[in-house]
Amino acid sequence: MKRIFCGAAIAVLALAGCAETQRAADTTVAAAKAQVNPTLSTSDATFMTTAARGGMAEVQLGQLAQANGRSSAVKRFGERMVREHGEANQALMALAQRKQITPPDTAGADNQQVYDELSRLRGSAFDRAYAQAMVQAHQRDLQAYQEEAQNGTDEEVRAFAARHVPILQEHLRMAQQLPQR
């Protein structure tokens, strides 16, 4: 198994000229390093790592929305992201512990870049940029959760993803209704 993963990781890293490929490779390598449980698939471990990073980012960005947003809708949405993603993060951390996965301790470089860009904005400019970022993030998250819910190999990880698909669908719908102009 180790030998197959190393070969796959080297092949993935060979394609690292593309930033998206590099991010995917970084996530897969981080998930593999975090994985202690040999019975959990690399794809399930990667999902858990990616979901943990995304959840942390949602909480941080939600706090930023409460501080920098102008519209009450953006501030309320940010508050809801802190609460609901915070709860999901706790459930995911408990699952990671049961599955012997070491969760990431940061939201990751991509999420940090979004945070840094948004942290420079205030008022209506922040509201527009935050709304766009939330639509993109929730579209990406929803796709990952749906994929895991349908194709995950670990029953508990698959069930976690399936439970959160409707929540992410609601978050996406709400983000699409935030002020975008």
Backbone as JSON Lines, residues from 0, in Angstrom:
{"i":0,"aa":"M","n":[0.82,-1.19,0.0],"ca":[0.0,0.0,0.0],"c":[0.86,1.25,0.0]}
{"i":1,"aa":"K","n":[1.91,1.28,0.86],"ca":[2.8,2.43,0.91],"c":[3.47,2.65,-0.43]}
{"i":2,"aa":"R","n":[3.92,1.59,-1.03],"ca":[4.62,1.69,-2.3],"c":[3.69,2.22,-3.39]}
{"i":3,"aa":"I","n":[2.45,1.75,-3.44],"ca":[1.48,2.23,-4.42],"c":[1.2,3.7,-4.18]}
{"i":4,"aa":"F","n":[1.0,4.1,-2.92],"ca":[0.72,5.5,-2.63],"c":[1.9,6.38,-3.03]}
{"i":5,"aa":"C","n":[3.11,5.98,-2.71],"ca":[4.29,6.78,-3.05],"c":[4.38,6.96,-4.55]}
{"i":6,"aa":"G","n":[4.15,5.9,-5.31],"ca":[4.17,6.0,-6.76],"c":[3.11,6.96,-7.26]}
{"i":7,"aa":"A","n":[1.91,6.88,-6.68],"ca":[0.83,7.78,-7.07],"c":[1.16,9.21,-6.69]}
{"i":8,"aa":"A","n":[1.74,9.39,-5.51],"ca":[2.09,10.75,-5.06],"c":[3.16,11.36,-5.96]}
{"i":9,"aa":"I","n":[4.14,10.56,-6.36],"ca":[5.19,11.06,-7.25],"c":[4.6,11.43,-8.6]}
{"i":10,"aa":"A","n":[3.68,10.61,-9.11],"ca":[3.03,10.93,-10.38],"c":[2.23,12.2,-10.28]}
{"i":11,"aa":"V","n":[1.52,12.39,-9.18],"ca":[0.74,13.6,-8.99],"c":[1.66,14.8,-8.89]}
{"i":12,"aa":"L","n":[2.74,14.68,-8.14],"ca":[3.66,15.79,-7.97],"c":[4.37,16.14,-9.28]}
{"i":13,"aa":"A","n":[4.55,15.17,-10.17],"ca":[5.18,15.45,-11.45],"c":[4.35,16.4,-12.29]}
{"i":14,"aa":"L","n":[3.06,16.44,-12.02],"ca":[2.17,17.33,-12.74],"c":[1.99,18.66,-12.03]}
{"i":15,"aa":"A","n":[2.85,18.98,-11.09],"ca":[2.67,20.11,-10.2],"c":[2.84,21.47,-10.86]}
{"i":16,"aa":"G","n":[3.03,21.54,-12.14],"ca":[3.14,22.83,-12.8],"c":[1.86,23.62,-12.68]}
{"i":17,"aa":"C","n":[0.77,22.96,-12.57],"ca":[-0.54,23.61,-12.44],"c":[-0.82,23.84,-10.96]}
{"i":18,"aa":"A","n":[-1.22,25.05,-10.6],"ca":[-1.47,25.38,-9.2],"c":[-2.56,24.49,-8.61]}
{"i":19,"aa":"E","n":[-3.58,24.19,-9.36],"ca":[-4.67,23.33,-8.87],"c":[-4.14,21.94,-8.57]}
{"i":20,"aa":"T","n":[-3.3,21.43,-9.44],"ca":[-2.71,20.12,-9.23],"c":[-1.83,20.13,-7.99]}
{"i":21,"aa":"Q","n":[-1.08,21.22,-7.79],"ca":[-0.22,21.32,-6.61],"c":[-1.06,21.32,-5.34]}
{"i":22,"aa":"R","n":[-2.16,22.08,-5.34],"ca":[-3.02,22.12,-4.16],"c":[-3.6,20.73,-3.88]}
{"i":23,"aa":"A","n":[-4.04,20.05,-4.92],"ca":[-4.58,18.7,-4.74],"c":[-3.51,17.75,-4.22]}
{"i":24,"aa":"A","n":[-2.32,17.86,-4.76],"ca":[-1.22,17.02,-4.3],"c":[-0.88,17.31,-2.85]}
{"i":25,"aa":"D","n":[-0.83,18.59,-2.49],"ca":[-0.54,18.97,-1.11],"c":[-1.57,18.39,-0.16]}
{"i":26,"aa":"T","n":[-2.85,18.45,-0.55],"ca":[-3.92,17.94,0.29],"c":[-3.81,16.42,0.42]}
{"i":27,"aa":"T","n":[-3.53,15.73,-0.67],"ca":[-3.41,14.28,-0.63],"c":[-2.22,13.86,0.22]}
{"i":28,"aa":"V","n":[-1.09,14.53,0.05],"ca":[0.1,14.21,0.84],"c":[-0.16,14.49,2.31]}
{"i":29,"aa":"A","n":[-0.79,15.63,2.62],"ca":[-1.11,15.96,4.0],"c":[-2.05,14.92,4.6]}
{"i":30,"aa":"A","n":[-3.03,14.49,3.84],"ca":[-3.97,13.48,4.33],"c":[-3.24,12.16,4.58]}
{"i":31,"aa":"A","n":[-2.35,11.8,3.68],"ca":[-1.61,10.55,3.85],"c":[-0.71,10.61,5.07]}
{"i":32,"aa":"K","n":[-0.07,11.75,5.3],"ca":[0.79,11.9,6.48],"c":[-0.05,11.87,7.75]}
{"i":33,"aa":"A","n":[-1.25,12.43,7.68],"ca":[-2.12,12.49,8.85],"c":[-2.75,11.15,9.16]}
{"i":34,"aa":"Q","n":[-2.78,10.28,8.18],"ca":[-3.48,9.01,8.3],"c":[-2.64,7.98,9.06]}
{"i":35,"aa":"V","n":[-3.18,7.55,10.17],"ca":[-2.55,6.5,10.96],"c":[-3.31,5.19,10.74]}
{"i":36,"aa":"N","n":[-4.6,5.32,10.49],"ca":[-5.48,4.17,10.32],"c":[-5.27,3.54,8.94]}
{"i":37,"aa":"P","n":[-4.68,2.35,8.86],"ca":[-4.41,1.75,7.56],"c":[-5.67,1.24,6.85]}
{"i":38,"aa":"T","n":[-6.8,1.18,7.55],"ca":[-8.01,0.68,6.91],"c":[-8.82,1.79,6.25]}
{"i":39,"aa":"L","n":[-8.47,3.03,6.49],"ca":[-9.17,4.16,5.89],"c":[-8.52,4.49,4.56]}
{"i":40,"aa":"S","n":[-9.33,4.63,3.51],"ca":[-8.77,4.9,2.19],"c":[-8.16,6.3,2.14]}
{"i":41,"aa":"T","n":[-7.24,6.49,1.23],"ca":[-6.62,7.79,1.04],"c":[-7.66,8.82,0.62]}
{"i":42,"aa":"S","n":[-8.63,8.43,-0.19],"ca":[-9.65,9.38,-0.63],"c":[-10.53,9.83,0.55]}
{"i":43,"aa":"D","n":[-10.85,8.92,1.46],"ca":[-11.62,9.31,2.65],"c":[-10.79,10.22,3.55]}
{"i":44,"aa":"A","n":[-9.52,9.9,3.72],"ca":[-8.64,10.74,4.54],"c":[-8.46,12.12,3.9]}
{"i":45,"aa":"T","n":[-8.34,12.15,2.58],"ca":[-8.22,13.43,1.87],"c":[-9.48,14.25,2.04]}
{"i":46,"aa":"F","n":[-10.64,13.61,1.92],"ca":[-11.9,14.32,2.13],"c":[-11.94,14.93,3.53]}
{"i":47,"aa":"M","n":[-11.57,14.15,4.54],"ca":[-11.63,14.65,5.91],"c":[-10.68,15.83,6.11]}
{"i":48,"aa":"T","n":[-9.5,15.76,5.53],"ca":[-8.54,16.86,5.64],"c":[-9.07,18.11,4.94]}
{"i":49,"aa":"T","n":[-9.58,17.94,3.74],"ca":[-10.12,19.07,2.98],"c":[-11.34,19.67,3.68]}
{"i":50,"aa":"A","n":[-12.21,18.81,4.18],"ca":[-13.41,19.29,4.88],"c":[-13.02,20.05,6.15]}
{"i":51,"aa":"A","n":[-12.02,19.57,6.86],"ca":[-11.58,20.26,8.08],"c":[-11.03,21.64,7.74]}
{"i":52,"aa":"R","n":[-10.22,21.72,6.71],"ca":[-9.68,23.03,6.3],"c":[-10.8,23.97,5.87]}
{"i":53,"aa":"G","n":[-11.72,23.46,5.08],"ca":[-12.83,24.29,4.63],"c":[-13.69,24.76,5.79]}
{"i":54,"aa":"G","n":[-13.94,23.88,6.75],"ca":[-14.74,24.26,7.91],"c":[-14.07,25.33,8.75]}
{"i":55,"aa":"M","n":[-12.76,25.18,8.95],"ca":[-12.02,26.21,9.7],"c":[-12.08,27.55,8.98]}
{"i":56,"aa":"A","n":[-11.94,27.51,7.66],"ca":[-11.99,28.74,6.87],"c":[-13.35,29.41,6.98]}
{"i":57,"aa":"E","n":[-14.42,28.61,6.94],"ca":[-15.77,29.18,7.03],"c":[-15.97,29.9,8.37]}
{"i":58,"aa":"V","n":[-15.45,29.32,9.43],"ca":[-15.57,29.96,10.74],"c":[-14.79,31.27,10.76]}
{"i":59,"aa":"Q","n":[-13.56,31.24,10.28],"ca":[-12.73,32.45,10.27],"c":[-13.35,33.54,9.4]}
{"i":60,"aa":"L","n":[-13.84,33.16,8.23],"ca":[-14.45,34.13,7.33],"c":[-15.77,34.63,7.88]}
{"i":61,"aa":"G","n":[-16.5,33.78,8.58],"ca":[-17.74,34.21,9.22],"c":[-17.48,35.25,10.29]}
{"i":62,"aa":"Q","n":[-16.42,35.06,11.06],"ca":[-16.05,36.05,12.06],"c":[-15.65,37.36,11.4]}
{"i":63,"aa":"L","n":[-14.94,37.26,10.29],"ca":[-14.54,38.45,9.55],"c":[-15.77,39.17,8.99]}
{"i":64,"aa":"A","n":[-16.74,38.42,8.52],"ca":[-17.97,39.01,7.98],"c":[-18.72,39.8,9.06]}
{"i":65,"aa":"Q","n":[-18.72,39.27,10.26],"ca":[-19.39,39.98,11.35],"c":[-18.69,41.29,11.68]}
{"i":66,"aa":"A","n":[-17.38,41.33,11.5],"ca":[-16.6,42.53,11.82],"c":[-16.55,43.52,10.67]}
{"i":67,"aa":"N","n":[-16.39,43.03,9.42],"ca":[-16.15,43.92,8.28],"c":[-17.35,44.14,7.38]}
{"i":68,"aa":"G","n":[-18.39,43.36,7.56],"ca":[-19.54,43.48,6.68],"c":[-20.36,44.73,6.96]}
{"i":69,"aa":"R","n":[-21.07,45.17,5.93],"ca":[-21.95,46.34,6.07],"c":[-23.4,45.9,6.23]}
{"i":70,"aa":"S","n":[-23.8,44.98,5.39],"ca":[-25.2,44.58,5.37],"c":[-25.51,43.64,6.53]}
{"i":71,"aa":"S","n":[-26.71,43.8,7.06],"ca":[-27.11,42.91,8.16],"c":[-27.23,41.47,7.67]}
{"i":72,"aa":"A","n":[-27.56,41.27,6.39],"ca":[-27.66,39.92,5.83],"c":[-26.29,39.25,5.84]}
{"i":73,"aa":"V","n":[-25.24,39.99,5.49],"ca":[-23.89,39.44,5.49],"c":[-23.46,39.12,6.91]}
{"i":74,"aa":"K","n":[-23.74,40.01,7.84],"ca":[-23.37,39.79,9.23],"c":[-24.1,38.56,9.8]}
{"i":75,"aa":"R","n":[-25.4,38.43,9.5],"ca":[-26.17,37.27,9.97],"c":[-25.66,35.98,9.34]}
{"i":76,"aa":"F","n":[-25.34,36.04,8.05],"ca":[-24.81,34.87,7.37],"c":[-23.48,34.47,7.99]}
{"i":77,"aa":"G","n":[-22.62,35.45,8.25],"ca":[-21.34,35.17,8.9],"c":[-21.53,34.52,10.26]}
{"i":78,"aa":"E","n":[-22.49,35.02,11.01],"ca":[-22.78,34.44,12.33],"c":[-23.23,32.99,12.2]}
{"i":79,"aa":"R","n":[-24.07,32.74,11.19],"ca":[-24.55,31.38,10.97],"c":[-23.42,30.45,10.54]}
{"i":80,"aa":"M","n":[-22.49,30.97,9.73],"ca":[-21.35,30.15,9.3],"c":[-20.48,29.76,10.5]}
{"i":81,"aa":"V","n":[-20.27,30.71,11.4],"ca":[-19.48,30.43,12.6],"c":[-20.16,29.34,13.41]}
{"i":82,"aa":"R","n":[-21.45,29.48,13.62],"ca":[-22.19,28.52,14.45],"c":[-22.26,27.14,13.78]}
{"i":83,"aa":"E","n":[-22.74,27.09,12.54],"ca":[-23.0,25.79,11.91],"c":[-21.72,25.09,11.46]}
{"i":84,"aa":"H","n":[-20.77,25.83,10.93],"ca":[-19.51,25.18,10.56],"c":[-18.7,24.83,11.81]}
{"i":85,"aa":"G","n":[-18.86,25.61,12.85],"ca":[-18.21,25.27,14.12],"c":[-18.72,23.95,14.66]}
{"i":86,"aa":"E","n":[-20.04,23.74,14.6],"ca":[-20.63,22.48,15.04],"c":[-20.17,21.32,14.16]}
{"i":87,"aa":"A","n":[-20.16,21.55,12.84],"ca":[-19.72,20.5,11.91],"c":[-18.25,20.18,12.15]}
{"i":88,"aa":"N","n":[-17.45,21.2,12.43],"ca":[-16.02,20.98,12.69],"c":[-15.83,20.1,13.92]}
{"i":89,"aa":"Q","n":[-16.62,20.33,14.96],"ca":[-16.51,19.51,16.17],"c":[-16.85,18.06,15.86]}
{"i":90,"aa":"A","n":[-17.91,17.84,15.08],"ca":[-18.3,16.48,14.7],"c":[-17.21,15.83,13.84]}
{"i":91,"aa":"L","n":[-16.63,16.61,12.95],"ca":[-15.58,16.09,12.08],"c":[-14.32,15.75,12.89]}
{"i":92,"aa":"M","n":[-13.99,16.59,13.87],"ca":[-12.82,16.31,14.7],"c":[-13.02,15.03,15.52]}
{"i":93,"aa":"A","n":[-14.22,14.82,16.02],"ca":[-14.52,13.59,16.76],"c":[-14.4,12.38,15.83]}
{"i":94,"aa":"L","n":[-14.9,12.5,14.61],"ca":[-14.79,11.43,13.63],"c":[-13.32,11.18,13.28]}
{"i":95,"aa":"A","n":[-12.57,12.25,13.09],"ca":[-11.13,12.11,12.77],"c":[-10.4,11.37,13.89]}
{"i":96,"aa":"Q","n":[-10.76,11.68,15.12],"ca":[-10.13,10.99,16.25],"c":[-10.46,9.5,16.22]}
{"i":97,"aa":"R","n":[-11.73,9.17,15.97],"ca":[-12.12,7.76,15.89],"c":[-11.41,7.04,14.74]}
{"i":98,"aa":"K","n":[-11.17,7.76,13.65],"ca":[-10.55,7.16,12.47],"c":[-9.03,7.28,12.49]}
{"i":99,"aa":"Q","n":[-8.5,7.81,13.57],"ca":[-7.05,7.97,13.75],"c":[-6.44,8.85,12.66]}
{"i":100,"aa":"I","n":[-7.12,9.94,12.36],"ca":[-6.64,10.94,11.4],"c":[-6.23,12.17,12.2]}
{"i":101,"aa":"T","n":[-5.05,12.67,11.94],"ca":[-4.61,13.91,12.57],"c":[-5.13,15.06,11.72]}
{"i":102,"aa":"P","n":[-6.08,15.83,12.24],"ca":[-6.66,16.91,11.43],"c":[-5.64,18.03,11.21]}
{"i":103,"aa":"P","n":[-5.81,18.8,10.15],"ca":[-4.91,19.92,9.92],"c":[-5.08,20.97,11.01]}
{"i":104,"aa":"D","n":[-4.03,21.71,11.27],"ca":[-4.13,22.74,12.31],"c":[-4.37,24.13,11.74]}
{"i":105,"aa":"T","n":[-4.42,24.24,10.41],"ca":[-4.73,25.52,9.77],"c":[-5.74,25.3,8.66]}
{"i":106,"aa":"A","n":[-6.29,26.39,8.18],"ca":[-7.26,26.33,7.09],"c":[-6.58,26.13,5.74]}
{"i":107,"aa":"G","n":[-5.27,26.2,5.68],"ca":[-4.55,25.99,4.43],"c":[-4.23,27.29,3.71]}
{"i":108,"aa":"A","n":[-3.27,27.22,2.8],"ca":[-2.77,28.41,2.11],"c":[-3.82,29.09,1.23]}
{"i":109,"aa":"D","n":[-4.6,28.3,0.5],"ca":[-5.62,28.89,-0.37],"c":[-6.65,29.66,0.44]}
{"i":110,"aa":"N","n":[-7.11,29.05,1.52],"ca":[-8.1,29.71,2.38],"c":[-7.49,30.93,3.06]}
{"i":111,"aa":"Q","n":[-6.23,30.85,3.43],"ca":[-5.57,32.01,4.04],"c":[-5.48,33.16,3.06]}
{"i":112,"aa":"Q","n":[-5.23,32.86,1.8],"ca":[-5.17,33.91,0.77],"c":[-6.52,34.61,0.64]}
{"i":113,"aa":"V","n":[-7.6,33.86,0.63],"ca":[-8.94,34.45,0.56],"c":[-9.17,35.32,1.79]}
{"i":114,"aa":"Y","n":[-8.8,34.81,2.96],"ca":[-8.98,35.58,4.19],"c":[-8.19,36.89,4.12]}
{"i":115,"aa":"D","n":[-6.94,36.81,3.69],"ca":[-6.11,38.0,3.62],"c":[-6.7,39.05,2.67]}
{"i":116,"aa":"E","n":[-7.19,38.59,1.52],"ca":[-7.8,39.51,0.56],"c":[-9.05,40.16,1.14]}
{"i":117,"aa":"L","n":[-9.91,39.36,1.77],"ca":[-11.14,39.9,2.33],"c":[-10.88,40.79,3.54]}
{"i":118,"aa":"S","n":[-9.85,40.5,4.29],"ca":[-9.58,41.29,5.5],"c":[-9.19,42.73,5.19]}
{"i":119,"aa":"R","n":[-8.8,42.99,3.95],"ca":[-8.45,44.36,3.55],"c":[-9.67,45.18,3.14]}
{"i":120,"aa":"L","n":[-10.82,44.53,3.05],"ca":[-12.03,45.2,2.58],"c":[-12.96,45.53,3.74]}
{"i":121,"aa":"R","n":[-13.79,46.54,3.51],"ca":[-14.81,46.95,4.49],"c":[-16.1,47.3,3.75]}
{"i":122,"aa":"G","n":[-17.19,47.31,4.49],"ca":[-18.47,47.79,3.96],"c":[-18.97,47.02,2.76]}
{"i":123,"aa":"S","n":[-19.52,47.75,1.79],"ca":[-20.14,47.14,0.61],"c":[-19.14,46.34,-0.21]}
{"i":124,"aa":"A","n":[-17.9,46.83,-0.31],"ca":[-16.88,46.09,-1.07],"c":[-16.64,44.74,-0.41]}
{"i":125,"aa":"F","n":[-16.59,44.72,0.91],"ca":[-16.44,43.45,1.61],"c":[-17.63,42.55,1.34]}
{"i":126,"aa":"D","n":[-18.84,43.1,1.46],"ca":[-20.06,42.31,1.27],"c":[-20.06,41.6,-0.07]}
{"i":127,"aa":"R","n":[-19.72,42.33,-1.14],"ca":[-19.7,41.75,-2.49],"c":[-18.66,40.63,-2.59]}
{"i":128,"aa":"A","n":[-17.46,40.93,-2.14],"ca":[-16.37,39.94,-2.25],"c":[-16.65,38.72,-1.37]}
{"i":129,"aa":"Y","n":[-17.18,38.96,-0.18],"ca":[-17.5,37.84,0.72],"c":[-18.59,36.97,0.11]}
{"i":130,"aa":"A","n":[-19.62,37.58,-0.45],"ca":[-20.71,36.82,-1.07],"c":[-20.17,35.95,-2.21]}
{"i":131,"aa":"Q","n":[-19.31,36.51,-3.03],"ca":[-18.73,35.73,-4.13],"c":[-17.88,34.59,-3.6]}
{"i":132,"aa":"A","n":[-17.07,34.87,-2.59],"ca":[-16.22,33.84,-2.0],"c":[-17.06,32.72,-1.39]}
{"i":133,"aa":"M","n":[-18.17,33.07,-0.76],"ca":[-19.02,32.06,-0.12],"c":[-19.74,31.2,-1.16]}
{"i":134,"aa":"V","n":[-20.15,31.8,-2.26],"ca":[-20.77,31.01,-3.32],"c":[-19.75,30.01,-3.86]}
{"i":135,"aa":"Q","n":[-18.55,30.49,-4.18],"ca":[-17.52,29.6,-4.71],"c":[-17.14,28.51,-3.72]}
{"i":136,"aa":"A","n":[-16.94,28.88,-2.47],"ca":[-16.54,27.9,-1.45],"c":[-17.62,26.86,-1.25]}
{"i":137,"aa":"H","n":[-18.87,27.28,-1.19],"ca":[-19.95,26.32,-0.94],"c":[-20.23,25.45,-2.16]}
{"i":138,"aa":"Q","n":[-20.01,25.97,-3.36],"ca":[-20.13,25.12,-4.55],"c":[-19.07,24.03,-4.51]}
{"i":139,"aa":"R","n":[-17.85,24.41,-4.2],"ca":[-16.73,23.47,-4.13],"c":[-16.96,22.45,-3.0]}
{"i":140,"aa":"D","n":[-17.37,22.95,-1.83],"ca":[-17.61,22.06,-0.68],"c":[-18.75,21.09,-0.97]}
{"i":141,"aa":"L","n":[-19.82,21.61,-1.54],"ca":[-20.98,20.78,-1.84],"c":[-20.59,19.65,-2.78]}
{"i":142,"aa":"Q","n":[-19.81,19.96,-3.78],"ca":[-19.37,18.93,-4.72],"c":[-18.55,17.86,-4.01]}
{"i":143,"aa":"A","n":[-17.63,18.27,-3.14],"ca":[-16.78,17.31,-2.42],"c":[-17.62,16.45,-1.48]}
{"i":144,"aa":"Y","n":[-18.57,17.06,-0.77],"ca":[-19.41,16.3,0.16],"c":[-20.33,15.33,-0.59]}
{"i":145,"aa":"Q","n":[-20.88,15.77,-1.72],"ca":[-21.73,14.87,-2.5],"c":[-20.92,13.69,-3.04]}
{"i":146,"aa":"E","n":[-19.72,13.98,-3.51],"ca":[-18.84,12.91,-4.01],"c":[-18.53,11.91,-2.9]}
{"i":147,"aa":"E","n":[-18.19,12.4,-1.72],"ca":[-17.89,11.51,-0.6],"c":[-19.13,10.73,-0.17]}
{"i":148,"aa":"A","n":[-20.28,11.4,-0.12],"ca":[-21.52,10.73,0.29],"c":[-21.88,9.6,-0.67]}
{"i":149,"aa":"Q","n":[-21.56,9.76,-1.93],"ca":[-21.89,8.74,-2.92],"c":[-20.81,7.68,-3.06]}
{"i":150,"aa":"N","n":[-19.55,8.08,-2.96],"ca":[-18.46,7.17,-3.31],"c":[-17.47,6.87,-2.18]}
{"i":151,"aa":"G","n":[-17.69,7.44,-1.02],"ca":[-16.76,7.18,0.08],"c":[-16.75,5.7,0.44]}
{"i":152,"aa":"T","n":[-15.6,5.24,0.91],"ca":[-15.49,3.82,1.23],"c":[-15.74,3.52,2.7]}
{"i":153,"aa":"D","n":[-15.55,4.5,3.56],"ca":[-15.79,4.3,4.98],"c":[-17.23,4.73,5.3]}
{"i":154,"aa":"E","n":[-17.97,3.84,5.92],"ca":[-19.39,4.08,6.19],"c":[-19.62,5.33,7.04]}
{"i":155,"aa":"E","n":[-18.82,5.52,8.09],"ca":[-19.01,6.69,8.97],"c":[-18.66,7.99,8.27]}
{"i":156,"aa":"V","n":[-17.6,7.99,7.49],"ca":[-17.19,9.21,6.77],"c":[-18.24,9.53,5.71]}
{"i":157,"aa":"R","n":[-18.71,8.52,5.01],"ca":[-19.75,8.7,4.0],"c":[-21.03,9.24,4.64]}
{"i":158,"aa":"A","n":[-21.4,8.74,5.8],"ca":[-22.6,9.21,6.5],"c":[-22.44,10.65,6.97]}
{"i":159,"aa":"F","n":[-21.25,10.99,7.46],"ca":[-20.97,12.38,7.86],"c":[-21.2,13.31,6.67]}
{"i":160,"aa":"A","n":[-20.63,12.95,5.53],"ca":[-20.77,13.79,4.34],"c":[-22.25,13.89,3.93]}
{"i":161,"aa":"A","n":[-22.94,12.78,3.93],"ca":[-24.36,12.78,3.52],"c":[-25.21,13.65,4.44]}
{"i":162,"aa":"R","n":[-24.93,13.63,5.75],"ca":[-25.68,14.46,6.7],"c":[-25.48,15.95,6.43]}
{"i":163,"aa":"H","n":[-24.32,16.31,5.91],"ca":[-24.01,17.73,5.73],"c":[-24.34,18.27,4.34]}
{"i":164,"aa":"V","n":[-24.66,17.4,3.39],"ca":[-25.03,17.87,2.05],"c":[-26.22,18.84,2.1]}
{"i":165,"aa":"P","n":[-27.33,18.53,2.78],"ca":[-28.45,19.47,2.8],"c":[-28.09,20.81,3.47]}
{"i":166,"aa":"I","n":[-27.23,20.77,4.47],"ca":[-26.8,22.0,5.14],"c":[-26.0,22.86,4.17]}
{"i":167,"aa":"L","n":[-25.09,22.24,3.43],"ca":[-24.28,22.98,2.46],"c":[-25.14,23.51,1.32]}
{"i":168,"aa":"Q","n":[-26.15,22.75,0.92],"ca":[-27.08,23.24,-0.11],"c":[-27.79,24.5,0.36]}
{"i":169,"aa":"E","n":[-28.2,24.5,1.62],"ca":[-28.86,25.67,2.2],"c":[-27.89,26.84,2.3]}
{"i":170,"aa":"H","n":[-26.66,26.58,2.71],"ca":[-25.65,27.64,2.79],"c":[-25.4,28.24,1.4]}
{"i":171,"aa":"L","n":[-25.32,27.39,0.38],"ca":[-25.11,27.88,-0.98],"c":[-26.28,28.75,-1.42]}
{"i":172,"aa":"R","n":[-27.49,28.3,-1.16],"ca":[-28.68,29.08,-1.53],"c":[-28.64,30.44,-0.84]}
{"i":173,"aa":"M","n":[-28.31,30.45,0.44],"ca":[-28.24,31.7,1.18],"c":[-27.12,32.61,0.65]}
{"i":174,"aa":"A","n":[-25.97,32.03,0.34],"ca":[-24.84,32.82,-0.17],"c":[-25.2,33.46,-1.51]}
{"i":175,"aa":"Q","n":[-25.95,32.74,-2.32],"ca":[-26.35,33.27,-3.63],"c":[-27.32,34.45,-3.48]}
{"i":176,"aa":"Q","n":[-27.97,34.56,-2.34],"ca":[-28.91,35.65,-2.11],"c":[-28.28,36.85,-1.41]}
{"i":177,"aa":"L","n":[-27.01,36.73,-1.03],"ca":[-26.33,37.85,-0.39],"c":[-26.12,38.97,-1.42]}
{"i":178,"aa":"P","n":[-25.94,40.22,-0.92],"ca":[-25.71,41.34,-1.85],"c":[-24.49,41.09,-2.74]}
{"i":179,"aa":"Q","n":[-24.68,41.11,-4.05],"ca":[-23.58,40.85,-4.97],"c":[-23.25,42.08,-5.81]}
{"i":180,"aa":"R","n":[-23.98,43.16,-5.64],"ca":[-23.71,44.36,-6.42],"c":[-23.18,45.46,-5.54]}
